[in-house]
Amino acid sequence: MLEVYLHSPVTRQRLRAGPATDHIDGFANWLDRQGYKPTFINNLLRSLEVWTDWLLAAGFNPHDIDLPAGGPIGEVRGSGGSIATWSASR
């Protein structure tokens, strides 16, 4: 599904190699099922790639990601108690 909406092979590779790798296809599928437009999905996935770059640069690791069932809302807690949250909205 990721290839349908994200045309940049570099961005796809970075997402698949980053901390969101276990969730990225499910996220793209969820966005599609919710009726998001392809351009919005592309932009959101590109933003997610930048966010995961920040996640790694800030010293978080993939095990810090907490994704509740039912939708793309998440929270990341760092070892020092710092927190980052995100959600997808239209």
C-alpha positions, 0 to 999 in steps of 0.5 A: 500500500505504501507504494501507491501513495508514496512515490519517492523510493528514498522516502519509502526506504527511509520509512521502512528502515526507521522506527515506524517500519512495523506500522507504516503499511498499516498506517497507510492502509488505515488512512486509505480506509478512512477516505483520506485523499491520495495527496494528503496521504503522500504529504502525511507519510512524508511528514512521518518520515521527517518525524521519525528522523527527529525521533532517532536524532532526539535519542528515542528508539522504536521500543518507545513508540506506543500505538494504541489500537484503532487509529494512528494516534501515538505517544513516545516517551523518552528515558528522561521522561520527555514525551512526543505525541502525534495524530492524523487529522484531515 
